Amino acid sequence: MRAEIRAGELLTEMAEKGERDSGRGNRNPTLKSQGATPKLSDIGVSKSQSSRWQQLAALPKEAMRIQSRAVRQCGVLLKQIDGVTSEPCESLSVDVESQHQGAVMEALGQRRGELVDMAADAQGRVRLAYRIPARGLIGFQGEFMNLTRGTGLMSHVFDGFAPVKGDVPERRNGVLVSQEHGDAVAYALWNLQERGRMFVSPGDKLYEGMVIGIHSRDNDLVVNPIKGKKLTNIRAAGKDDAILLTPPIALTLEYAVEFIADDELVEVTPKSIRIRKRHLKEHERKRASREAA
């Protein structure tokens, strides 16, 4: 209820801002200037009204931030059709450079996509048409951009239901999990850089069970990111190395929801977005893993 009230206030603020902007010749009128009522139900407007849609699409995220929600991994709704369990499928179209064609086709094949059509043009690009389960597209956007070095184009639309296919492979890399409460230390993160990419910066608040980075291997690794350097009264020339940290990966709600595995959650608070394990204690995670096996 509080989230709805706050979301309504946000819409009203956007509407008032839109009126002020419209007085200055803004070409993108917002809600109130269009005579809309500021409600959460207004999220179902047409996407053709791009400015209005972008503002409304941000409301569920803002509501989750206000309520400090934990978001689990996305899934699809199955349906029984003539006694057969069916899942939603998408008609996918990708436009890539020919040098990236093989990698993209391999990735889509692993996600249970079926190639429907392929056409090449004179500019060295290839257009691929696929029919793929909707769950196969969960988390594919980021992988697709990496595979095509940001040059690929992708669009998809709902294409009916089809019998459930085999399992879709999950994330290949494990994660780095904090084993302590406290503030992240630059020296500890510097030593952990060779293990993978970080989600946190020095000084960030951490807690046990929080995911702080992507492991370079396929298993999860429990680490201590708050361990400082031991100080002594002995000094030697050249012994102290400069701490050079790679910029961390900036977490967005969309990226985090695509990234997480079944045993992880996205924690959305008013000030930050974090990824955590469903079971914060290491012994609880081991017990849950044994029970699942």
C-alpha positions in Angstrom: 0.0 0.0 0.0 2.8 2.4 0.9 4.5 1.6 -2.4 1.4 2.5 -4.3 1.0 5.8 -2.5 4.7 6.6 -3.1 4.4 5.6 -6.7 1.4 7.8 -7.1 3.4 10.7 -5.6 6.2 10.0 -8.1 3.8 10.1 -11.0 2.4 13.4 -9.7 5.9 14.8 -9.4 6.6 13.7 -13.0 3.4 15.3 -14.2 4.1 18.6 -12.5 7.6 18.5 -14.0 6.1 17.8 -17.4 3.9 20.8 -17.1 6.9 23.0 -16.3 8.9 21.5 -19.1 6.0 21.9 -21.5 6.0 25.6 -20.7 9.6 25.6 -21.9 8.7 23.9 -25.2 9.4 20.3 -24.1 8.3 17.9 -26.9 7.7 15.0 -24.5 4.6 15.8 -22.5 4.2 13.7 -19.4 1.2 12.2 -17.6 -0.7 15.2 -16.3 -0.3 17.2 -19.5 -2.0 14.3 -21.3 -4.8 14.2 -18.8 -3.9 10.8 -17.3 -4.6 9.8 -13.7 -1.4 9.0 -11.7 -2.0 5.3 -10.8 0.1 2.2 -10.9 -2.4 0.7 -13.3 -1.3 3.3 -15.9 1.7 1.0 -16.6 -0.3 -0.7 -19.2 -0.1 2.2 -21.7 1.0 1.8 -25.3 4.8 1.7 -25.8 4.4 4.0 -28.8 4.2 6.9 -26.2 7.9 6.4 -25.6 8.5 9.2 -23.1 5.5 8.3 -21.0 6.2 4.6 -21.2 9.8 5.0 -20.0 8.7 7.0 -16.9 5.9 4.5 -16.1 8.2 1.5 -16.6 10.5 2.7 -13.8 7.7 2.6 -11.3 7.8 -1.1 -10.4 11.5 -0.7 -9.8 11.0 2.3 -7.6 8.2 0.5 -5.7 10.6 -2.4 -5.0 13.3 0.0 -3.8 10.9 1.6 -1.3 9.8 -1.7 0.1 13.4 -3.2 0.1 12.3 -6.3 -1.8 14.3 -9.4 -2.6 13.8 -10.6 -6.2 14.3 -14.2 -7.2 15.3 -15.6 -10.6 12.8 -15.0 -13.5 10.8 -17.9 -14.9 8.0 -18.7 -17.4 4.5 -19.9 -16.9 3.8 -23.4 -18.2 0.5 -24.4 -19.7 -1.3 -27.7 -20.2 -2.4 -28.1 -23.8 -4.2 -31.4 -24.7 -2.4 -33.0 -21.7 1.0 -31.8 -22.9 3.0 -29.4 -20.7 3.8 -26.5 -23.0 5.9 -23.3 -22.6 5.8 -19.9 -24.3 8.0 -19.5 -27.4 9.4 -16.4 -29.0 10.1 -15.5 -32.6 13.7 -14.1 -32.5 15.4 -12.1 -35.1 19.1 -11.2 -34.8 21.3 -9.1 -37.1 25.0 -9.7 -36.6 28.3 -9.3 -38.4 29.4 -12.4 -40.2 32.5 -12.8 -38.0 30.2 -13.2 -34.9 27.7 -15.5 -36.6 29.2 -18.8 -35.3 29.4 -17.7 -31.7 25.8 -16.4 -31.7 24.4 -19.6 -33.4 26.2 -21.8 -30.9 24.8 -19.8 -27.9 21.3 -19.9 -29.3 21.6 -23.6 -30.0 22.5 -24.2 -26.4 19.4 -22.3 -25.4 17.2 -24.6 -27.4 16.7 -22.3 -30.3 15.7 -23.6 -33.8 17.0 -21.8 -36.8 14.2 -20.9 -39.2 15.8 -18.6 -41.7 19.2 -17.1 -42.5 20.1 -14.4 -45.0 23.3 -12.5 -45.7 23.7 -9.1 -47.2 26.5 -7.4 -49.2 27.7 -5.4 -46.1 29.1 -8.4 -44.3 26.1 -8.9 -42.0 23.8 -11.9 -41.4 20.2 -11.9 -40.3 19.1 -15.0 -38.4 15.6 -16.0 -37.6 14.9 -18.4 -34.7 12.0 -19.9 -32.8 13.2 -20.2 -29.2 11.6 -20.9 -25.8 11.1 -17.7 -23.8 13.1 -19.1 -20.9 16.1 -19.4 -23.3 16.2 -15.7 -23.7 16.4 -15.0 -20.0 19.9 -13.5 -19.4 20.8 -13.7 -23.1 20.8 -9.9 -23.8 24.1 -9.3 -22.0 25.7 -12.4 -23.5 24.6 -11.4 -26.9 26.2 -7.9 -26.6 29.5 -9.5 -25.5 29.5 -12.0 -28.3 28.9 -9.3 -30.9 31.1 -6.7 -29.3 28.1 -4.4 -29.1 27.4 -4.5 -32.8 24.5 -6.9 -32.8 20.8 -6.1 -33.1 18.1 -8.4 -31.5 14.3 -8.3 -31.4 11.7 -10.9 -30.4 8.0 -11.3 -30.1 5.7 -13.9 -28.6 5.0 -16.8 -31.0 2.7 -19.2 -29.2 3.2 -22.2 -27.0 5.1 -25.4 -27.7 6.0 -28.6 -25.8 8.7 -28.1 -23.2 12.2 -28.8 -24.5 15.3 -29.9 -22.6 17.0 -27.9 -19.9 18.6 -24.6 -20.8 22.2 -24.2 -19.5 22.6 -21.9 -16.5 25.3 -19.3 -15.9 28.8 -20.7 -16.7 30.7 -18.8 -14.0 30.4 -19.1 -10.3 30.4 -16.2 -7.9 32.6 -14.7 -5.1 30.7 -14.7 -1.8 31.7 -12.7 1.2 32.2 -14.6 4.4 32.4 -11.5 6.7 30.4 -8.4 7.7 32.1 -5.0 7.3 33.5 -2.5 4.8 35.2 -3.7 1.6 39.0 -3.0 1.8 41.0 -2.0 -1.3 43.9 -4.3 -0.4 41.6 -7.3 -0.2 39.8 -6.5 -3.4 43.2 -6.0 -5.2 44.2 -9.6 -4.1 40.8 -11.0 -5.3 41.0 -9.4 -8.7 42.8 -12.3 -10.2 39.8 -14.5 -9.1 37.3 -12.6 -11.2 35.4 -9.3 -11.7 34.0 -7.3 -8.8 30.6 -5.8 -8.1 31.8 -3.7 -5.1 34.2 -0.9 -4.5 36.4 -0.1 -1.5 34.3 1.2 1.4 31.1 -0.5 0.3 29.1 -2.2 3.1 29.2 -6.0 2.9 27.6 -8.8 4.8 28.0 -12.6 5.0 26.5 -14.3 2.1 26.6 -11.3 -0.2 27.8 -11.8 -3.8 30.7 -9.4 -4.4 31.8 -10.6 -7.9 32.0 -13.1 -10.7 34.3 -16.0 -10.2 36.6 -16.8 -13.2 35.8 -20.5 -12.8 32.5 -22.4 -12.7 32.3 -22.9 -8.9 31.4 -20.5 -6.1 34.2 -19.2 -3.9 33.9 -17.9 -0.4 36.3 -15.0 0.2 37.2 -12.4 2.8 36.9 -8.9 1.1 37.5 -7.0 4.4 40.9 -8.4 5.2 43.4 -5.5 5.6 47.2 -5.6 5.1 49.2 -6.6 8.1 51.4 -3.7 9.2 54.9 -4.1 10.6 57.7 -1.7 11.6 60.0 -3.1 8.9 60.2 -1.4 5.6 62.0 -2.4 2.4 62.4 -0.6 -0.9 60.0 -1.7 -3.5 58.1 -4.0 -1.2 54.8 -2.0 -1.2 53.0 -2.5 -4.5 50.6 0.1 -5.9 47.0 -0.9 -5.5 45.4 -0.6 -8.9 41.8 -1.7 -9.0 39.7 -2.5 -12.1 36.4 -0.6 -12.0 33.6 -2.8 -10.7 30.6 -3.9 -12.7 27.7 -1.5 -12.1 24.7 -3.5 -11.1 21.3 -2.6 -12.5 18.1 -4.3 -11.7 17.8 -5.8 -15.2 21.3 -7.1 -15.2 21.1 -8.5 -11.7 17.8 -10.4 -12.4 19.3 -11.9 -15.5 22.5 -12.8 -13.8 21.3 -14.7 -10.7 21.0 -18.5 -10.3 18.3 -20.5 -8.5 20.1 -20.2 -5.1 20.5 -16.4 -5.3 18.4 -13.3 -4.8 18.5 -9.7 -5.9 18.2 -7.3 -2.9 16.6 -4.0 -4.0 16.8 -1.2 -1.4 16.3 2.6 -1.7 20.0 3.2 -2.0 21.5 0.2 -3.7 21.1 -3.1 -5.6 22.9 -6.2 -4.3 23.0 -9.9 -5.1 23.0 -12.3 -2.2 22.8 -16.0 -1.7 19.4 -17.4 -0.6 21.1 -19.0 2.4 23.6 -16.5 3.9 25.6 -19.0 6.1 28.0 -21.3 4.3 27.0 -24.3 6.3 23.3 -23.6 5.4 24.2 -23.5 1.7 26.1 -26.8 1.9 23.1 -28.4 3.7 20.7 -27.1 1.1 22.9 -28.4 -1.7 23.0 -31.9 -0.1 19.2 -31.9 0.3 18.7 -30.9 -3.4 21.0 -33.6 -4.6 
